[in-house]
Amino acid sequence: MKINVIGLGYIGLPTALMLAAHGVSVVGSEKDAARVAALQAGEAPFHEQGLDDVFQKARQNGIAFTTDVVVADVYIISVATPYDAVTKKVDVTALQAAARQVLAVAPDEAILVVESTIAPGTMEASVRPLVVAAGKHVHLAHAPERILPGNMIHELEWNNRTIGADDVAIGERVKALYASFCRGEIVVTDLRTAEMTKVVENTFRAVNIAFANELMHLCHESGLDVYDIIRICNMHPRVNILEPGPGVGGHCIPVDPWFLVGDYPTLTPLIRTALETNAAMPRYVLRRIHEIARQEHLPASARVGLYGLTYKEDVDDMRESPTLQLLALPEARDFVVYDPMIHEDVVAHQVHDLDAFLDAVDFVVIMVKHAEIRERQEKLRGKVVLDGHHSVALPGVYHL
Ligand code: SAJ
């Protein structure tokens, strides 16, 4: 049995490598020729714990990389499915382009699995018509990914999964494929249920984070310590509040819930408010920076430094990062920026060394709680610090 994984990004690549490392015959396809050349040379485009080992095993087992879609028994599409900023609906352009490529070469009875996150109903509305138009007898399945960046390889192996499919027999075949590397429980269901569960999972997290952010605002107003409040509440056996923070980034939590809002605008006031609460955080951070600068009587010439550019700690992924959202505000134009995970220059006033960063600034805003700053927090002594994540334990540090 031959598998063709299409889209070798954060999800497609680890999935292709895991399958190959576990003895499945895999071809990885990616339209970016430079990425394909790097993969052929054994270079991973991003860092993840355990990825190098799996890459090596996959290479030993003969994984191939190409820019073409090839003849295979099962296709796994894992391309980006962003939301349209205006309509808030899922943008299926890349997904449909990949599906068309598959359908041009797929043999009858092949299975087309979509891993990309999609709005409920997308398989029927946007993929099925392509199969019908191609006149092929290709089966459809949806196997939404659930892995957490920063812990991907472990979670690929241990997370439970959901497989939605045209019928149970197809679902079971896809399940057997994923069971080659996944030791979690794999639930087989229908396409729409699988689509919905994935979006609901990320929406639950977005709403919970928004709740934490709202609590933060009201604790700040009333002079209470939100972290202490959440810590104590979470000791209740049925309460689990997430953490407030300077914004919600990544390609999933601030994106996927919009699919529900886009398709059901009148039925999702809570979700919309949660997304807006989270999206307002970078601007709130800016307000706190101004407030604290006044309180500390910092001169207008004082330099503000943002610690962290990635969307969360200890990953090198900057998609939808709260720091980038903050830097997009004109008042943040002159801020100095440093991130130990980002080695190339991506924004203005970026430095590449913690000491140089601390020398250059008077006021440090911790936007990302990378292990580096938690381990080296003593270096922050003497600076004005706004800790966006309750990540350091130094006296006099400000919080959100
Ligand atoms: N964040 C907070 N407070 C928290 C937790 C996170 O402000 O308590 C922020 C982070 O700093 C970050 C953003 O939220 O900016 C998202 O980070 P995350 O760790 O919550 O989530 P992702 O995007 O890395 O991964 C999520 C996961 N989904 C769930 O946990 C339900 C992962 O399992 C999914 O596979 C992934 O989305 C995805 O690809 O859909």
Residues whose N, C-alpha, C, O or C-beta is under 5 A from the ligand:
A	BS01	SAJ	E145 R146 I147 L148 P149 E201 N202 R205 I209 L242 E243 P244 G245 G247 V248 G249 G250 H251 C252 I253 Y311 K312
